[in-house]
Amino acid sequence: MTGLAMPRFRRTGRWALALVVSALAAPPVSRAQLPLHDVAPAPEVRDVQFAGVSDAIDVRELQASIYTESTRCRSIILVPFCRFTRYRGFEERHYLNRQELKRDVLRIRVFYYREGFREAQVDTTVTRISDGQVVVRFDIREGQPTMVTDVAVAYDSLLISAKKAKQLTLVESGRPLDLFELDSTRIQFQNALWDLGYADALIDTSTAVDPIAHTARVRLHVVPNHVTTVGEIVIHGADQIAPRTVMNSLSFRPGDLFRRSAMLESQRNLYESNLFKLAVLEVPPTFDSVKTVSVVLREAALHEAKVSVGFNTVDFMQTATSYSHYNLFGGARRLDFSLGVSNLGAQGFNGRGLFHRVDADTTVTGDAGAFLQPTWQASVELRQPAWLQRPRNALAIGAFAQRHALPSVVIDRTYGGNLTYTRTLGIRAPASLSYRFEVTRVEAGGPYFCVNFGVCDTTTIGALRSHQRLSPLVAQAQVDRSDQPLSPTRGYTARAELEHASSFTVSDYRYNRAYAEGTLYSRLGQRKAVLAMHLRTGFVRALAGGGTTQGEPVLHPRKRFYAGGSQSVRGYGENQLGPRILTLPRIYLAHSRTATGEPCDVNTAAIRFCDPNFITDSSGAPVGDDKFTPRPLGGTSLLEGSIEYRFPLPILDNIGGAVFLDGAAVGERALDPLGGVQTLANLVRGTWAITPGFGFRYYSSVGPIRVDLGFNPSRAQSLAVVTEIIRNGKRELVPLDIPKRFSPMGSGGGVGGILNRFTLHLSIGQAY
């Protein structure tokens, strides 16, 4: 890890000759250290081409290893302008440096040597395409690769198992002799022994190459040497921060085994405290069983404030502000305050361009504009790391308040506090136990309560809309073994939650809830192509006595499961996959008829006999499905899976493509371990879908900017319809007796019908 200095270890093997060749060939250095590119009269490089490169070589890595590069557009946003103008401000121009071009030939040969192609030859051609512009072409004859025929590793089986040794050995028989893999193998064995306390282990590598047969035999000899322990710990650069605070962040003490994992964890703790902009653990290069550890620090500002703005297709315009104090009253105590506001500009942007549409159907709340009002959240938290002087313990206490909305579903107002104990079980593997006390008020339409809570009378619905306590006890564990935070290419992540709320936790809502999700990333095909897989599942069961519906078990809408959206099944809109009902203003039933052909009575309870499948306006024209508003109800069980293949595109370095297949099923009492196998039938009865799609990724400095198009192949469904009447000056909900055969894609055919099946999602960050 950067900043963690250890003794240098002896390296052997013929591949060291490559380093000598590289040195003599003036190896590439960072471009910031090279002289500025030549200016006119040196010709401008319009294109750099590589001929003769096989699939075994990544052209982008090859390009990155040389100096010569072509003129390119400064940003993807400026590409349309770069197509039509040569304005210098839009382009990053590069000119031909003939001296570096000669060195590039040697750099390419060294690159191929390290990849196992020891006889590669390179020629260059510079073609003038116009006055002052050239195309540079590298003609490469790769030759026959040197193939590994045998790999032997000598190690102590009492320290390293055969299975572990196989995992650590990256060099394999039947593949080209890759010197990067050979050196990585050496480092992996070295780190594995260091983590066992053998920091002075030596790993000798040697290769026997037959240049005529183009074969190589690889030998590694692992020598653990002596056990090493931590000696004196010396702290440098702590001026405002007390040395004791630094020591509490270290996961080792004098006399402990000197382990690599403890060094990495301690360095991570120091950085995550935000107290230091530099934290380096240095160890003098001595071949000694007792190691002196120097902690070199450079302190950072103790206060930080941020303001950000942005938008997405569901929450419209957003803004957020935060303030942090990283050493409140000393001891690395951290105070965080945050305030975020969303749904800004919703009235003007609703349903326009890329933005999601919130339908103004007063059947839901009587005030559909409530979903277009700003939502917000505010929180304050005080966190004590190294609680009880244990670096792996942390305790946090906080308070919060929010107005949160699930579009077209529910508005949730909440305030309360929380207490959380966190224990770090390993590197990026925390577990926590938390108690959250909150008072919540559900603002949802009568249909929501009528279907989910089983009550349709306005008196009981009014009680459910009053303030209720939602106070769960939550146990959570997670692990992150992915290689990158923003766009992983290898590894996995996993998270599991168990949640309980009852009178024991002082909660009006009472339930048990379980949830788990995991992701897996692996390289596939091209070197920068990634196969990502995601799975999440969960179930929730309401307990008797919860809520205010005369002892009937009820669930808070936030504890139900929803599917569909930019981070779920992308062929659907937000939360639109799963149990749903339709709402319809009664005005559209004024000219319809019942199943027997009689005119509808929209002023009395007889409205329930109206047939929603044959509705016309005053002129006799049919009323389309777009007048019905689908309302997600959420489910008590969820099973969701997705697979996505992400690959680079040859357009620009920062542009990538993706194809994906998403699927989910949201049901009632399915996957309940207490309900038996027969409950699986509930999971797939009208609540499941599989949707394919494709998308593009722009890899910016703040993360991938993602555009996805999901295709919805679903057919029409029979859904219950709820409308309303006004009687004695009060609104009353009336479910219709006849379900509606509903198609959210419309009834049109041809190209228009196909396009209606695509759902567009725009967001920042990978879907998972």
KOLVEXBA-59848 format. One record per residue (C-alpha): residue in one letter; x, y, z. Coordinates in steps of 0.25 Angstrom, whole numbers, padded with zeros to 4 digits, always signed. Layout:
BEGIN
aXYZ...
//
This chain:
BEGIN
m+0000+0000+0000t+0005+0014-0003g+0012+0020+0009l+0015+0007+0016a+0030+0005+0014m+0036-0009+0017p+0050-0015+0015r+0054-0017+0001f+0055-0032-0003r+0065-0039-0012r+0059-0042-0026t+0065-0052-0036g+0062-0057-0049r+0065-0054-0064w+0054-0045-0065a+0062-0034-0058l+0069-0033-0072a+0056-0026-0076l+0058-0015-0066v+0072-0013-0071v+0067-0012-0085s+0056-0003-0081a+0066+0006-0074l+0076+0007-0086a+0064+0010-0094a+0060+0022-0086p+0047+0016-0080p+0034+0024-0080v+0032+0034-0068s+0020+0041-0064r+0016+0051-0074a+0016+0062-0064q+0031+0060-0064l+0034+0060-0079p+0037+0073-0086l+0025+0080-0092h+0021+0075-0106d+0027+0082-0118v+0020+0093-0124a+0020+0097-0139p+0027+0095-0148a+0027+0081-0142p+0015+0074-0149e+0002+0071-0141v-0001+0056-0139r-0015+0054-0143d-0015+0039-0141v-0007+0027-0135q-0009+0014-0141f-0004+0000-0137a-0003-0011-0147g-0001-0026-0144v-0006-0026-0130s-0012-0039-0126d-0024-0041-0116a-0014-0045-0105i-0010-0030-0104d-0018-0019-0098v-0016-0007-0108r-0020+0003-0098e-0009-0002-0089l+0001-0002-0100q-0003+0013-0104a-0001+0017-0089s+0013+0011-0089i+0018+0021-0100y+0020+0036-0101t+0014+0038-0115e-0001+0041-0115s-0011+0048-0124t-0019+0061-0123r-0032+0058-0116c-0044+0066-0111r-0043+0071-0097s-0056+0065-0092i-0068+0057-0097i-0077+0069-0095l-0068+0076-0106v-0069+0065-0116p-0080+0071-0125f-0071+0084-0125c-0058+0077-0128r-0065+0070-0140f-0068+0084-0147t-0057+0093-0142r-0042+0092-0139y-0043+0103-0128r-0030+0100-0119g-0039+0102-0107f-0047+0090-0110e-0035+0081-0113e-0023+0075-0106r-0013+0076-0117h+0000+0067-0118y+0011+0069-0127l+0022+0059-0133n+0034+0058-0125r+0044+0049-0133q+0054+0047-0122e+0042+0041-0113l+0037+0033-0125k+0050+0026-0126r+0049+0023-0111d+0035+0018-0113v+0040+0007-0122l+0048+0002-0110r+0037+0004-0100i+0028-0005-0108r+0038-0016-0109v+0040-0015-0094f+0025-0015-0092y+0024-0028-0101y+0036-0034-0094r+0029-0033-0081e+0016-0039-0087g+0024-0051-0091f+0027-0047-0106r+0042-0047-0105e+0045-0046-0120a+0035-0035-0124q+0040-0025-0134v+0035-0011-0137d+0035-0002-0149t+0029+0012-0150t+0023+0020-0162v+0020+0035-0161t+0010+0039-0172r+0007+0053-0175i-0008+0055-0178s-0008+0070-0179d+0001+0082-0177g+0005+0081-0163q-0002+0068-0159v+0003+0054-0159v-0002+0040-0155v+0008+0031-0147r+0007+0016-0150f+0014+0005-0142d+0016-0008-0149i+0018-0019-0139r+0023-0033-0142e+0020-0040-0129g+0027-0053-0132q+0025-0066-0124p+0022-0064-0109t+0030-0071-0099m+0020-0081-0092v+0021-0086-0078t+0023-0101-0077d+0024-0103-0063v+0022-0095-0050a+0028-0100-0037v+0027-0094-0023a+0035-0098-0011y+0028-0094+0002d+0025-0098+0016s+0012-0105+0016l+0010-0103+0031l+0009-0088+0028i+0002-0088+0015s-0008-0098+0010a-0008-0104-0004k-0021-0097-0007k-0015-0084-0003a-0002-0086-0010k-0010-0089-0023q-0018-0076-0021l-0006-0068-0019t+0001-0073-0032l-0003-0065-0043v+0007-0071-0053e+0001-0083-0060s+0006-0093-0069g+0001-0092-0084r+0001-0077-0084p+0012-0067-0088l+0022-0063-0078d+0017-0050-0072l+0027-0043-0064f+0016-0035-0057e+0009-0047-0053l+0022-0053-0048d+0025-0041-0039s+0011-0040-0034t+0012-0055-0030r+0025-0052-0022i+0018-0040-0015q+0006-0048-0012f+0014-0059-0005q+0022-0048+0002n+0009-0041+0007a+0003-0054+0011l+0015-0058+0020w+0016-0044+0025d+0001-0045+0030l+0005-0057+0038g+0016-0049+0045y+0028-0053+0035a+0031-0039+0030d+0045-0042+0026a+0041-0054+0017l+0049-0056+0004i+0043-0061-0009d+0053-0064-0019t+0048-0065-0033s+0056-0071-0045t+0052-0075-0059a+0059-0085-0069v+0056-0080-0083d+0059-0088-0095p+0060-0078-0107i+0059-0088-0118a+0047-0096-0113h+0041-0083-0107t+0038-0089-0094a+0040-0085-0079r+0041-0092-0066v+0037-0084-0054r+0043-0087-0040l+0039-0079-0027h+0046-0082-0013v+0038-0077-0001v+0047-0075+0011p+0039-0070+0023n+0051-0066+0032h+0048-0062+0046v+0035-0057+0053t+0035-0042+0054t+0028-0033+0065v+0025-0019+0067g+0035-0011+0076e+0035+0004+0078i+0024+0012+0072v+0029+0027+0069i+0019+0038+0065h+0023+0049+0056g+0015+0061+0052a+0004+0061+0062d+0003+0076+0067q-0012+0079+0069i-0015+0064+0071a-0012+0057+0084p-0002+0045+0082r-0012+0037+0090t-0023+0039+0079v-0013+0034+0069m-0010+0022+0077n-0024+0019+0079s-0025+0018+0064l-0015+0008+0062s-0019-0007+0063f-0005-0012+0068r+0003-0009+0081p+0017-0012+0084g+0019-0027+0086d+0009-0031+0076l+0012-0039+0063f+0016-0030+0052r+0005-0032+0042r+0002-0026+0029s-0013-0026+0031a-0011-0018+0044m-0002-0008+0037l-0013-0006+0026e-0024-0005+0036s-0017+0005+0044q-0013+0014+0032r-0028+0013+0028n-0033+0017+0042l-0024+0029+0042y-0029+0034+0028e-0043+0031+0031s-0042+0040+0043n-0041+0052+0034l-0031+0058+0043f-0019+0055+0034k-0016+0058+0019l-0004+0049+0020a-0002+0037+0029v+0010+0028+0026l+0015+0016+0034e+0030+0014+0032v+0039+0003+0036p+0054+0004+0035p+0059-0007+0025t+0066-0016+0036f+0066-0031+0036d+0062-0031+0050s+0051-0039+0058v+0047-0026+0065k+0042-0015+0056t+0041+0000+0060v+0029+0006+0054s+0029+0021+0050v+0016+0028+0049v+0018+0040+0040l+0006+0050+0040r+0002+0063+0033e-0010+0069+0040a-0022+0073+0032a-0032+0084+0035l-0041+0080+0046h-0054+0086+0040e-0060+0084+0026a-0073+0090+0020k-0079+0085+0006v-0090+0090-0003s-0094+0082-0015v-0105+0083-0026g-0110+0072-0036f-0122+0065-0042n-0128+0052-0046t-0140+0047-0053v-0148+0044-0041d-0144+0055-0030f-0143+0066-0040m-0133+0077-0035q-0126+0074-0022t-0117+0082-0013a-0109+0078-0001t-0100+0084+0010s-0092+0078+0021y-0083+0082+0032s-0073+0073+0039h-0064+0075+0052y-0054+0064+0052n-0048+0066+0066l-0059+0071+0075f-0054+0072+0089g-0042+0064+0085g-0041+0049+0084a-0045+0049+0069r-0059+0051+0072r-0067+0055+0060l-0079+0064+0058d-0086+0063+0045f-0098+0072+0041s-0105+0070+0028l-0117+0076+0021g-0122+0072+0007v-0134+0077-0001s-0140+0070-0013n-0152+0071-0023l-0148+0086-0026g-0154+0091-0038a-0163+0079-0039q-0175+0087-0043g-0168+0092-0055f-0160+0079-0059n-0171+0069-0056g-0172+0060-0068r-0163+0068-0077g-0151+0063-0084l-0144+0053-0076f-0151+0055-0063h-0161+0045-0057r-0176+0049-0058v-0184+0049-0045d-0199+0049-0049a-0208+0059-0043d-0219+0048-0039t-0226+0054-0027t-0232+0040-0024v-0219+0037-0017t-0218+0048-0007g-0228+0059-0010d-0215+0067-0013a-0207+0061-0024g-0198+0073-0023a-0192+0068-0010f-0183+0059-0018l-0177+0071-0025q-0174+0079-0012p-0160+0079-0008t-0155+0067+0001w-0144+0069+0011q-0135+0062+0021a-0127+0068+0033s-0118+0060+0042v-0107+0062+0053e-0098+0051+0058l-0087+0050+0068r-0078+0039+0066q-0067+0034+0076p-0057+0025+0069a-0048+0016+0077w-0059+0014+0087l-0053+0009+0100q-0040+0011+0094r-0042+0000+0084p-0039+0004+0070r-0049-0006+0064n-0061+0000+0073a-0069+0012+0070l-0081+0018+0076a-0090+0028+0070i-0102+0036+0074g-0111+0045+0065a-0124+0052+0063f-0132+0053+0049a-0144+0059+0043q-0149+0057+0028r-0160+0058+0018h-0158+0047+0009a-0166+0043-0003l-0167+0030-0012p-0173+0036-0025s-0188+0033-0027v-0187+0024-0014v-0186+0030-0001i-0181+0043+0007d-0174+0039+0020r-0171+0050+0030t-0161+0046+0041y-0153+0051+0053g-0145+0043+0064g-0132+0039+0068n-0122+0027+0067l-0111+0020+0075t-0101+0011+0068y-0090+0002+0072t-0081-0002+0061r-0070-0013+0062t-0060-0015+0050l-0058-0030+0048g-0048-0028+0037i-0043-0019+0026r-0055-0013+0020a-0064-0022+0028p-0072-0015+0039a-0084-0020+0047s-0093-0012+0055l-0105-0012+0065s-0114+0000+0065y-0126+0005+0071r-0135+0015+0064f-0146+0022+0071e-0155+0031+0061v-0169+0036+0061t-0174+0035+0047r-0187+0040+0040v-0191+0033+0027e-0198+0042+0016a-0203+0033+0006g-0216+0032-0002g-0228+0024+0003p-0226+0013-0008y-0212+0011-0001f-0218+0008+0012c-0230+0001+0006v-0222-0009+0000n-0209-0010+0009f-0216-0009+0022g-0229-0015+0019v-0238-0003+0023c-0245+0006+0014d-0254+0015+0024t-0249+0029+0025t-0249+0029+0040t-0239+0017+0041i-0230+0023+0030g-0230+0036+0038a-0224+0029+0050l-0214+0022+0041r-0210+0036+0036s-0207+0040+0050h-0193+0040+0057q-0188+0026+0060r-0175+0020+0066l-0166+0012+0057s-0155+0008+0066p-0147-0004+0061l-0134-0011+0066v-0125-0014+0054a-0113-0024+0053q-0105-0022+0040a-0092-0027+0035q-0085-0024+0022v-0072-0027+0014d-0066-0021+0002r-0055-0028-0005s-0057-0020-0018d-0044-0014-0024q-0050+0000-0027p-0060+0008-0020l-0067+0015-0032s-0066+0005-0043p-0061-0009-0038t-0055-0019-0048r-0052-0030-0038g-0057-0035-0025y-0070-0036-0017t-0078-0028-0007a-0089-0034+0002r-0099-0028+0012a-0109-0034+0022e-0119-0028+0031l-0128-0034+0042e-0139-0024+0048h-0149-0026+0059a-0159-0016+0064s-0169-0019+0075s-0174-0014+0089f-0161-0018+0094t-0154-0007+0085v-0166+0003+0088s-0171+0002+0074d-0186+0003+0069y-0182-0004+0056r-0178-0018+0060y-0171-0027+0050n-0159-0036+0047r-0151-0033+0034a-0139-0039+0027y-0131-0034+0015a-0119-0038+0008e-0111-0034-0005g-0098-0037-0011t-0090-0033-0024l-0080-0041-0031y-0070-0034-0041s-0060-0041-0051r-0052-0039-0063l-0058-0045-0076g-0053-0044-0090q-0046-0031-0092r-0036-0027-0081k-0045-0015-0077a-0058-0022-0079v-0066-0026-0066l-0077-0036-0063a-0085-0031-0051m-0096-0039-0044h-0105-0034-0034l-0115-0042-0025r-0124-0037-0014t-0135-0043-0006g-0143-0041+0006f-0156-0043+0014v-0164-0036+0024r-0175-0041+0033a-0184-0032+0041l-0187-0037+0056a-0201-0037+0062g-0204-0025+0071g-0196-0014+0063g-0202-0001+0057t-0216+0004+0060t-0225-0005+0052q-0232-0012+0064g-0221-0022+0066e-0219-0026+0051p-0204-0027+0047v-0200-0015+0038l-0187-0011+0032h-0181+0003+0030p-0179+0005+0015r-0164+0008+0017k-0162-0006+0021r-0169-0012+0009f-0161-0016-0003y-0161-0010-0017a-0155-0012-0030g-0153-0005-0043g-0144+0007-0046s-0130+0011-0049q-0124+0002-0039s-0133-0009-0040v-0141-0015-0052r-0138-0004-0062g-0150-0008-0071y-0159-0001-0061g-0161+0012-0055e-0158+0015-0041n-0165+0005-0032q-0174+0000-0043l-0171-0015-0042g-0179-0022-0032p-0193-0022-0026r-0201-0010-0032i-0215-0004-0033l-0220+0006-0042t-0227+0019-0038l-0237+0027-0047p-0244+0040-0045r-0259+0038-0046i-0261+0048-0056y-0256+0038-0067l-0267+0028-0063a-0278+0038-0065h-0281+0033-0080s-0277+0019-0078r-0286+0007-0075t-0287-0005-0066a-0285-0020-0070t-0300-0021-0073g-0300-0009-0082e-0307+0001-0073p-0301+0015-0071c-0292+0017-0059d-0297+0024-0047v-0284+0032-0042n-0291+0039-0031t-0294+0027-0022a-0288+0014-0017a-0294+0008-0030i-0281+0013-0037r-0275+0000-0033f-0282-0007-0044c-0276+0002-0055d-0267-0006-0065p-0254+0001-0066n-0250-0006-0079f-0260+0001-0088i-0260+0016-0084t-0263+0027-0094d-0263+0042-0093s-0275+0051-0096s-0273+0050-0111g-0272+0034-0110a-0257+0033-0113p-0250+0023-0104v-0242+0027-0092g-0228+0022-0092d-0220+0014-0082d-0212+0027-0079k-0224+0033-0071f-0222+0021-0061t-0211+0023-0051p-0203+0011-0046r-0200+0012-0031p-0189+0002-0025l-0193-0004-0013g-0180-0011-0009g-0179-0026-0005t-0175-0034+0007s-0165-0042-0001l-0154-0039-0011l-0145-0047-0020e-0137-0039-0030g-0125-0042-0039s-0117-0035-0050i-0106-0038-0059e-0098-0027-0067y-0087-0027-0076r-0079-0014-0077f-0068-0012-0088p-0060-0001-0093l-0064+0006-0106p-0054+0010-0117i-0060+0024-0118l-0053+0031-0106d-0045+0026-0094n-0055+0030-0084i-0067+0024-0091g-0072+0010-0089g-0084+0002-0092a-0093-0008-0085v-0103-0019-0088f-0112-0024-0076l-0123-0034-0072d-0131-0030-0060g-0142-0038-0053a-0150-0038-0040a-0162-0043-0033v-0169-0036-0022g-0180-0043-0015e-0188-0045-0002r-0183-0055+0008a-0174-0062-0002l-0160-0066+0002d-0165-0066+0016p-0157-0077+0023l-0168-0079+0032g-0179-0081+0021g-0174-0093+0014v-0170-0096+0000q-0184-0094-0005t-0183-0079-0003l-0174-0078-0015a-0186-0078-0024n-0190-0065-0018l-0176-0059-0023v-0179-0062-0038r-0194-0059-0039g-0194-0046-0047t-0183-0039-0039w-0170-0043-0047a-0163-0038-0059i-0150-0040-0067t-0145-0028-0075p-0133-0027-0084g-0126-0014-0088f-0114-0006-0092g-0107+0007-0087f-0095+0016-0088r-0085+0020-0077y-0076+0033-0077y-0066+0030-0066s-0064+0044-0060s-0056+0048-0048v-0068+0047-0039g-0072+0034-0044p-0079+0027-0056i-0090+0036-0062r-0100+0025-0067v-0111+0025-0077d-0119+0012-0078l-0130+0008-0087g-0138-0004-0082f-0148-0011-0090n-0161-0016-0084p-0167-0028-0091s-0178-0029-0081r-0193-0031-0086a-0206-0025-0081q-0210-0029-0067s-0223-0029-0060l-0222-0019-0048a-0232-0015-0038v-0238+0000-0040v-0241+0009-0029t-0249+0022-0031e-0257+0031-0021i-0270+0038-0019i-0274+0050-0011r-0285+0047-0001n-0290+0057+0010g-0278+0066+0006k-0268+0055+0009r-0259+0047+0000e-0262+0032+0000l-0253+0021-0007v-0260+0011-0016p-0253-0001-0022l-0259-0005-0035d-0264-0019-0036i-0258-0021-0050p-0243-0021-0052k-0236-0013-0063r-0228-0020-0074f-0217-0010-0073s-0205-0008-0082p-0195+0003-0078m-0189+0003-0092g-0202+0007-0098s-0209-0001-0109g-0201+0005-0121g-0193-0004-0131g-0182-0002-0140v-0170+0006-0137g-0177+0015-0127g-0182+0003-0119i-0168-0002-0118l-0162+0011-0114n-0172+0012-0103r-0167-0001-0097f-0153+0006-0094t-0151+0013-0081l-0140+0023-0080h-0131+0024-0067l-0121+0035-0065s-0112+0035-0052i-0098+0036-0046g-0091+0023-0042q-0093+0009-0046a-0106+0001-0044y-0098-0008-0034
//
